[in-house]
Amino acid sequence: MEPTSTLRIAIQKSGRLTEKTIQLLENIGLAFDGYKDRLIVPIRNFDVELLLIRDDDIPEYVQDGVCDLGFVGANVTAERGADVSVLRDMSYGRCRLSLAVPKNGPFRTVEDLRGKRIATSYPNLTRRWFAERGIEVSTIQISGAVEIAPRLDVADAICDLVSTGGTLKQNGLVELETIFRSEAQLVRTNKPLNEAKRALIDKLLVRMEGRQLAERSRYILMNAPKSALPGITALIPSLKSPTVLPLADPDLIAIHSVIPIDRFWEVMEDLKAAGASGIVILPIENMIV
């Protein structure tokens, strides 16, 4: 049978990664109709289809070549031990897999958990982490509501995903140690792909890089005396040389550039001190460099 050229991408049907992933795909120009209550969603302007499935199934679907790509949390891929290639970290869906113990309990160090019961939805990562430290524990696999296990005397401690820590606090638990940090990743099957699929993946990766770069950057505009240009240029951590435009006042210029958002507040006061005024910062939709 002739291999299909349609690129199939697995995404989480519903959960903490779904909305961000759908938003990313729309922002890089993929056009599709509503995805809710659908298993397969065709893309109108690319030879691509989305397969919406449980996040726990994504690594295996990609590993087996049922899907060519998948957006999935690094924690899920690591827990499953899937044979896939990570193409890029996506910078969203960040969380941590942490050990947590009762706040008023006897456990103060990881060593205190030797021989104890650990409830978790991630038994492989948990066992591996303790084994690497030579600490023997019993893992109790629980698929949900892990945080109530100590209160029910099902376990002495838990190992669970944490975002803000609010759920732990509500259940009288405190974090003892982070054993794994996770974020959404784009993974690719290691099965052979035809040339059409490889070319399409390359095109999508360029768009994703541009979108991620845009999210980390801002467009900055300012006015300044011509004499201040060398000092201001030295301060701006721009991608390339800034754009300089003349103004009605022959002694003034407008300077346009791109700046990493996390550096803007660091250099703003220095820019003002160097002579910049009327500083404006604007979001960027997409960037190709």
PAKEKOL-86793 format. One record per residue (C-alpha): x, y, z; residue in one letter; residue number from 1. Coordinates in nm, 3 decimals. Example, Ala and Ser with C-alpha at 12.3 -4.5 7.8 and 13.67 -1.06 7.14 Angstrom:
TORRO       px       py       pz  drenpa  vexba
TORRO    1.230   -0.450    0.780       A      1
TORRO    1.367   -0.106    0.714       S      2
This chain:
TORRO       px       py       pz  drenpa  vexba
TORRO    0.000    0.000    0.000       M      1
TORRO    0.130    0.345   -0.091       E      2
TORRO    0.241    0.532    0.225       P      3
TORRO    0.025    0.834    0.302       T      4
TORRO    0.171    1.183    0.291       S      5
TORRO   -0.074    1.311    0.552       T      6
TORRO    0.112    1.416    0.865       L      7
TORRO   -0.072    1.302    1.177       R      8
TORRO   -0.020    1.498    1.499       I      9
TORRO   -0.140    1.371    1.836       A     10
TORRO   -0.256    1.621    2.095       I     11
TORRO   -0.423    1.589    2.432       Q     12
TORRO   -0.801    1.564    2.393       K     13
TORRO   -0.869    1.761    2.711       S     14
TORRO   -0.642    1.877    2.987       G     15
TORRO   -0.383    2.133    3.084       R     16
TORRO   -0.199    2.123    2.749       L     17
TORRO   -0.496    2.123    2.511       T     18
TORRO   -0.585    2.491    2.494       E     19
TORRO   -0.224    2.610    2.463       K     20
TORRO   -0.148    2.355    2.190       T     21
TORRO   -0.458    2.442    1.988       I     22
TORRO   -0.374    2.812    2.024       Q     23
TORRO   -0.018    2.750    1.902       L     24
TORRO   -0.136    2.557    1.596       L     25
TORRO   -0.380    2.834    1.506       E     26
TORRO   -0.111    3.100    1.558       N     27
TORRO    0.127    2.929    1.314       I     28
TORRO   -0.139    2.930    1.044       G     29
TORRO   -0.307    2.588    1.064       L     30
TORRO   -0.675    2.626    0.973       A     31
TORRO   -0.929    2.383    1.114       F     32
TORRO   -1.284    2.372    1.244       D     33
TORRO   -1.391    2.302    1.602       G     34
TORRO   -1.197    2.025    1.770       Y     35
TORRO   -1.416    1.946    2.070       K     36
TORRO   -1.600    1.613    2.068       D     37
TORRO   -1.395    1.498    1.769       R     38
TORRO   -1.127    1.231    1.745       L     39
TORRO   -0.973    1.331    1.411       I     40
TORRO   -0.959    1.693    1.294       V     41
TORRO   -0.839    1.760    0.937       P     42
TORRO   -0.636    2.073    0.864       I     43
TORRO   -0.778    2.263    0.570       R     44
TORRO   -0.462    2.430    0.440       N     45
TORRO   -0.201    2.160    0.504       F     46
TORRO   -0.184    1.786    0.449       D     47
TORRO   -0.213    1.739    0.825       V     48
TORRO   -0.466    1.589    1.061       E     49
TORRO   -0.491    1.611    1.439       L     50
TORRO   -0.565    1.306    1.648       L     51
TORRO   -0.713    1.399    1.987       L     52
TORRO   -0.643    1.129    2.246       I     53
TORRO   -0.556    1.080    2.613       R     54
TORRO   -0.218    1.228    2.701       D     55
TORRO   -0.102    0.895    2.847       D     56
TORRO   -0.147    0.733    2.505       D     57
TORRO    0.044    0.992    2.303       I     58
TORRO    0.401    0.861    2.358       P     59
TORRO    0.303    0.508    2.252       E     60
TORRO    0.108    0.628    1.947       Y     61
TORRO    0.409    0.830    1.834       V     62
TORRO    0.655    0.552    1.918       Q     63
TORRO    0.458    0.302    1.710       D     64
TORRO    0.420    0.541    1.416       G     65
TORRO    0.043    0.569    1.447       V     66
TORRO    0.112    0.942    1.478       C     67
TORRO    0.415    1.116    1.331       D     68
TORRO    0.429    1.395    1.589       L     69
TORRO    0.283    1.452    1.932       G     70
TORRO    0.250    1.735    2.181       F     71
TORRO    0.288    1.581    2.525       V     72
TORRO    0.428    1.656    2.867       G     73
TORRO    0.787    1.546    2.924       A     74
TORRO    0.669    1.373    3.242       N     75
TORRO    0.438    1.142    3.042       V     76
TORRO    0.706    1.050    2.787       T     77
TORRO    0.961    0.981    3.062       A     78
TORRO    0.716    0.773    3.265       E     79
TORRO    0.626    0.563    2.961       R     80
TORRO    0.990    0.526    2.852       G     81
TORRO    0.880    0.586    2.495       A     82
TORRO    1.125    0.551    2.206       D     83
TORRO    1.064    0.892    2.047       V     84
TORRO    1.275    1.194    1.956       S     85
TORRO    1.217    1.530    2.122       V     86
TORRO    1.210    1.800    1.852       L     87
TORRO    1.162    2.098    2.081       R     88
TORRO    1.051    2.212    2.423       D     89
TORRO    0.736    2.420    2.394       M     90
TORRO    0.773    2.653    2.697       S     91
TORRO    0.423    2.593    2.830       Y     92
TORRO    0.259    2.336    3.056       G     93
TORRO    0.543    2.366    3.305       R     94
TORRO    0.508    2.166    3.625       C     95
TORRO    0.717    1.951    3.856       R     96
TORRO    0.691    1.599    3.992       L     97
TORRO    0.751    1.635    4.364       S     98
TORRO    0.762    1.427    4.678       L     99
TORRO    0.525    1.562    4.940       A    100
TORRO    0.469    1.459    5.300       V    101
TORRO    0.220    1.550    5.575       P    102
TORRO    0.307    1.893    5.712       K    103
TORRO    0.298    1.779    6.074       N    104
TORRO    0.435    1.432    6.009       G    105
TORRO    0.771    1.281    6.105       P    106
TORRO    0.935    1.306    5.762       F    107
TORRO    1.191    1.584    5.720       R    108
TORRO    1.435    1.437    5.467       T    109
TORRO    1.418    1.194    5.178       V    110
TORRO    1.610    0.943    5.388       E    111
TORRO    1.320    0.942    5.635       D    112
TORRO    1.107    0.778    5.365       L    113
TORRO    1.318    0.462    5.357       R    114
TORRO    1.086    0.162    5.371       G    115
TORRO    0.775    0.384    5.349       K    116
TORRO    0.476    0.377    5.111       R    117
TORRO    0.470    0.634    4.831       I    118
TORRO    0.142    0.691    4.644       A    119
TORRO    0.190    0.815    4.288       T    120
TORRO    0.058    0.820    3.933       S    121
TORRO    0.421    0.799    3.817       Y    122
TORRO    0.555    0.473    3.962       P    123
TORRO    0.839    0.433    3.711       N    124
TORRO    0.985    0.780    3.763       L    125
TORRO    0.939    0.749    4.139       T    126
TORRO    1.102    0.406    4.170       R    127
TORRO    1.388    0.509    3.944       R    128
TORRO    1.459    0.825    4.145       W    129
TORRO    1.467    0.641    4.478       F    130
TORRO    1.671    0.352    4.331       A    131
TORRO    1.936    0.596    4.206       E    132
TORRO    1.975    0.712    4.567       R    133
TORRO    1.976    0.365    4.716       G    134
TORRO    1.656    0.421    4.912       I    135
TORRO    1.409    0.135    4.915       E    136
TORRO    1.041    0.236    4.915       V    137
TORRO    0.708    0.079    4.823       S    138
TORRO    0.518    0.254    4.543       T    139
TORRO    0.140    0.245    4.535       I    140
TORRO    0.001    0.339    4.194       Q    141
TORRO   -0.304    0.566    4.210       I    142
TORRO   -0.462    0.715    3.899       S    143
TORRO   -0.618    1.022    4.061       G    144
TORRO   -0.662    1.221    4.384       A    145
TORRO   -0.314    1.115    4.494       V    146
TORRO   -0.295    1.394    4.749       E    147
TORRO   -0.554    1.235    4.982       I    148
TORRO   -0.363    0.904    5.015       A    149
TORRO   -0.181    0.997    5.341       P    150
TORRO   -0.507    1.113    5.504       R    151
TORRO   -0.667    0.779    5.419       L    152
TORRO   -0.359    0.592    5.548       D    153
TORRO   -0.314    0.444    5.201       V    154
TORRO    0.042    0.581    5.190       A    155
TORRO    0.294    0.767    5.403       D    156
TORRO    0.386    1.020    5.133       A    157
TORRO    0.303    1.103    4.774       I    158
TORRO    0.485    1.180    4.451       C    159
TORRO    0.264    1.393    4.231       D    160
TORRO    0.259    1.673    3.975       L    161
TORRO    0.269    2.021    4.125       V    162
TORRO    0.203    2.353    3.953       S    163
TORRO    0.131    2.610    4.225       T    164
TORRO    0.128    2.388    4.532       G    165
TORRO   -0.224    2.496    4.629       G    166
TORRO   -0.368    2.143    4.622       T    167
TORRO   -0.091    2.016    4.848       L    168
TORRO   -0.156    2.292    5.099       K    169
TORRO   -0.529    2.219    5.101       Q    170
TORRO   -0.453    1.860    5.194       N    171
TORRO   -0.200    1.937    5.466       G    172
TORRO    0.105    1.840    5.259       L    173
TORRO    0.440    2.010    5.198       V    174
TORRO    0.693    1.950    4.924       E    175
TORRO    1.002    1.761    5.029       L    176
TORRO    1.190    1.726    4.698       E    177
TORRO    1.138    1.783    4.327       T    178
TORRO    1.232    1.471    4.132       I    179
TORRO    1.142    1.577    3.776       F    180
TORRO    1.069    1.904    3.596       R    181
TORRO    0.836    1.895    3.301       S    182
TORRO    0.692    2.105    3.021       E    183
TORRO    0.513    2.037    2.696       A    184
TORRO    0.733    1.894    2.422       Q    185
TORRO    0.694    1.819    2.054       L    186
TORRO    0.804    1.460    1.995       V    187
TORRO    0.855    1.273    1.670       R    188
TORRO    0.835    0.906    1.584       T    189
TORRO    1.161    0.727    1.515       N    190
TORRO    0.988    0.527    1.241       K    191
TORRO    1.100    0.624    0.887       P    192
TORRO    0.907    0.914    0.736       L    193
TORRO    0.870    0.990    0.367       N    194
TORRO    1.010    1.304    0.210       E    195
TORRO    0.676    1.487    0.203       A    196
TORRO    0.626    1.441    0.577       K    197
TORRO    0.983    1.544    0.658       R    198
TORRO    0.944    1.860    0.451       A    199
TORRO    0.618    1.946    0.624       L    200
TORRO    0.771    1.892    0.967       I    201
TORRO    1.056    2.128    0.877       D    202
TORRO    0.807    2.392    0.766       K    203
TORRO    0.606    2.363    1.087       L    204
TORRO    0.921    2.380    1.301       L    205
TORRO    1.025    2.708    1.136       V    206
TORRO    0.683    2.852    1.215       R    207
TORRO    0.693    2.727    1.573       M    208
TORRO    1.036    2.877    1.626       E    209
TORRO    0.911    3.209    1.493       G    210
TORRO    0.608    3.201    1.720       R    211
TORRO    0.809    3.111    2.030       Q    212
TORRO    1.067    3.377    1.952       L    213
TORRO    0.789    3.634    1.913       A    214
TORRO    0.642    3.539    2.250       E    215
TORRO    0.980    3.595    2.414       R    216
TORRO    1.037    3.929    2.239       S    217
TORRO    0.886    4.275    2.212       R    218
TORRO    0.913    4.552    1.953       Y    219
TORRO    1.060    4.865    2.109       I    220
TORRO    1.042    5.220    1.972       L    221
TORRO    1.198    5.534    2.114       M    222
TORRO    1.314    5.881    2.024       N    223
TORRO    1.658    6.014    2.106       A    224
TORRO    1.916    6.278    2.010       P    225
TORRO    2.140    6.169    1.725       K    226
TORRO    2.439    6.200    1.955       S    227
TORRO    2.289    5.937    2.188       A    228
TORRO    2.271    5.665    1.920       L    229
TORRO    2.602    5.487    2.000       P    230
TORRO    2.521    5.463    2.370       G    231
TORRO    2.165    5.344    2.313       I    232
TORRO    2.269    5.089    2.052       T    233
TORRO    2.516    4.943    2.301       A    234
TORRO    2.237    4.902    2.556       L    235
TORRO    1.978    4.730    2.337       I    236
TORRO    2.018    4.349    2.332       P    237
TORRO    1.859    4.335    1.986       S    238
TORRO    1.858    4.048    1.739       L    239
TORRO    2.035    4.261    1.478       K    240
TORRO    2.128    4.625    1.424       S    241
TORRO    1.833    4.852    1.517       P    242
TORRO    1.641    5.056    1.261       T    243
TORRO    1.717    5.430    1.278       V    244
TORRO    1.476    5.681    1.121       L    245
TORRO    1.494    6.062    1.090       P    246
TORRO    1.235    6.283    1.263       L    247
TORRO    1.099    6.629    1.184       A    248
TORRO    1.350    6.772    1.430       D    249
TORRO    1.685    6.725    1.251       P    250
TORRO    1.862    6.670    1.583       D    251
TORRO    1.639    6.375    1.678       L    252
TORRO    1.602    6.019    1.550       I    253
TORRO    1.361    5.732    1.606       A    254
TORRO    1.510    5.397    1.701       I    255
TORRO    1.321    5.072    1.641       H    256
TORRO    1.442    4.732    1.756       S    257
TORRO    1.344    4.394    1.899       V    258
TORRO    1.429    4.316    2.259       I    259
TORRO    1.389    4.005    2.477       P    260
TORRO    1.099    4.079    2.710       I    261
TORRO    1.290    3.963    3.016       D    262
TORRO    1.561    4.223    2.947       R    263
TORRO    1.336    4.525    2.888       F    264
TORRO    1.294    4.630    3.251       W    265
TORRO    1.666    4.579    3.310       E    266
TORRO    1.767    4.832    3.043       V    267
TORRO    1.473    5.076    3.050       M    268
TORRO    1.624    5.309    3.310       E    269
TORRO    1.961    5.293    3.133       D    270
TORRO    1.794    5.386    2.803       L    271
TORRO    1.630    5.690    2.964       K    272
TORRO    1.960    5.789    3.121       A    273
TORRO    2.127    5.759    2.779       A    274
TORRO    1.879    6.006    2.630       G    275
TORRO    1.589    5.792    2.506       A    276
TORRO    1.236    5.927    2.543       S    277
TORRO    0.885    5.828    2.433       G    278
TORRO    0.972    5.461    2.481       I    279
TORRO    0.698    5.231    2.350       V    280
TORRO    0.694    4.853    2.372       I    281
TORRO    0.464    4.643    2.151       L    282
TORRO    0.382    4.271    2.128       P    283
TORRO    0.494    4.071    1.824       I    284
TORRO    0.260    3.818    1.662       E    285
TORRO    0.524    3.611    1.478       N    286
TORRO    0.890    3.637    1.379       M    287
TORRO    1.110    3.469    1.121       I    288
TORRO    1.483    3.537    1.158       V    289
